[in-house]
Structures are given as structure tokens and as C-alpha cells.
Amino acid sequence: MKDISHKTNTLRQAHAQSRLNASKALIDKIRNDEVPKGDPLPVAKVAAIQAVKNTHQIIPYCHPIPVDHVQVDFVLHDEEIVIDVTVKAIYKTGVEMEALTGASVAALTIYDMLKVFDESMEIASTKLLKKTGGKSDWHFENARKLKAAVLVVSDSVSAGKKQDISGKRIVERLELEGVTVSQYKVLPDDEILIESTLKEFADRGHYDLVISTGGTGLGPRDRTPEVVLRIVDMAIPGIAETIRSYGQERMPMAMLSRSIAGLRGKTLIITLPGSSRAVSESLDALVPAVFHTVNIIAGGGHESQQSGKHDHCRH
């Protein structure tokens, strides 16, 4: 199974449909309640719900998912039964396989209950009509227009005693997302230097995004959050809350991080921990939503483009 431990829970939805061809006489039997085994539609509905909840036991590479909602609808046409299954879950991976499995099993259940009456009956199709949710669902085209700076705050790295890993990891991730990183700078844990550099990035460099790493812990020289709080026009607590919430699920010591985020002019400043692992996890939590934040700061609206793409593999 694919490792999805780095993903975050989001609302996922999928809508799948199966179409079952049958004779008009057979469809009329359903309408007139003349099927000896009883009305197949309620039975098929229960079967679809059960199938959705147990998809991971049927499809080997599917993850067990805490399903929040299943809706099953039937439409009877003269020579066709249309089955629609919609599934919702707040989880780390999509529910398209659950919806497809539910629709398939509903069609098979109806087929099983009616096959004695119509040998020409056929499951004509099962397909995914729509899926939403998850980070891959959004296009943030403005990410490729952003200008960013990365600041490493560390006495040991500044003195050449340690190699920088965390700052370079930020640069690599931003560039992977299409963001232009125009500045990469290493400073000691010196409040005056940190403050002047951040002001330069925001006031003269007019960077859209500044991400620092280091100085957010509990050490005597960890003062990056205090500096940022002094110079920002407004704090954005939700960003730091997201970082800590995401990290806490993976490392109990994440609660000790004092990461903060704020806005100076139109420059978004985010302080990340010094640990390379914490940096990677923080970026997993923030990207790509942080690009939408920058778009709002620049005067854009809350509208985002959904990709609408179908991701049939999540194994």
C-alpha cells in the first residue's frame, strides 16, 4: 500500500454510476412489485453501503477509510436501471474506489435477484463521474509567479560547524512547486540581524513569501518568533496552528515548537523549526494552501480552480 502518512485529512467525495440494461417487461415487474424475491432496490442499496464500507477488503491496495456518508439512488428507465452512489469521508485519501465498488455491487445485486427473468440483462458500464477533495484537487497557478526568500537561523550553521539541510529542503520544495526562490541566507541567532534581514526582504525586496527555519524552540537564543511578532502588521495564527497540529500527530514533541506566521505589508513570513524532519512535515501541512493565502494577500479572491481530474489509483 502507498504510504499516505504525510497527507492531511480533508473532505473527500466521489460519485460513481452503474448502468444495468434489462427488458422493459422486467423493469415493469420492479415497478409493479412483482419480483418473487421482493423489491431488489432496497436490497441493492444495503449491498452498496456494505460494499463501500468494506472496499479495502475487496480491493487489495485500498486503505481502510472511515466513511462518513453513503448515498445510493436508483432511476428506472424503460430498459435501463441507473445506479448512482455518492461517498463522503474526511480522510487522507480519496473515496473513488469506494463509490465505484458500491455502484458495482448494487448492480450485481440487482442482476442476481433478476437474472432468472431476463438472460439478456447486462451491466453496461460502471464509471466515476466526479471526485473532489485533497491537495491534488486544486490548481494554484499563481505559485509559479511567486517570489520567495529562505532564511536559515542557526549559530552552528552560520559558524560553519554544521551543514544546512533544513533551509535547502525549503528551497527544493518551493522550487518543486514552481516558486522562484530569489534569496537564500544564513544568519546566527542574532535578533538584530534577523530583524533587519526580514525587514529588507519585506520592505525593499517585496517578496511574496519568506520562510525561515530555526530559532523557534526553547533555547536561550531561540528568538525568531519574538522578532517576527515585533515587525509584522498582523499575525496569522491558523498557519502555525496547522503546522503544530500536523506535527503533533507524527511527533509528540511538536507541541514545543513556537512557530508563528504573520504579514508585513504584502509579505507573508512563516517561521519553521530547525529540524529537517519538522521542516518537511510543516511544508507537507502548508503546501499548496499557503500559495492561496499569498494570492489573497495580493488582492485575489477565495476562488480556486478545481482540477476535476480522476485519480483512480491510491494504492
LINWOKA-V618221 format. One record per run of one state. SS is the DSSP state (H for helix, E for strand, L for the rest). FROM is the first residue (numbers start at 1). TO is the last residue. If there is no record, write none. Layout:
BEGIN
SS FROM TO
SS FROM TO
END
This chain:
BEGIN
L 1 9
E 10 21
L 22 23
H 24 31
L 32 39
H 40 53
L 54 54
H 55 58
L 59 66
E 67 77
L 78 79
E 80 91
L 92 95
H 96 114
L 115 121
E 122 132
L 133 134
H 135 137
E 138 139
L 140 140
H 141 145
L 146 146
E 147 153
L 154 154
H 155 158
L 159 165
H 166 176
L 177 179
E 180 187
L 188 190
H 191 204
L 205 208
E 209 213
L 214 223
H 224 231
L 232 233
E 234 235
L 236 236
H 237 248
L 249 251
H 252 256
L 257 260
E 261 264
L 265 266
E 267 272
L 273 275
H 276 286
L 287 288
H 289 297
L 298 304
E 305 306
L 307 315
END
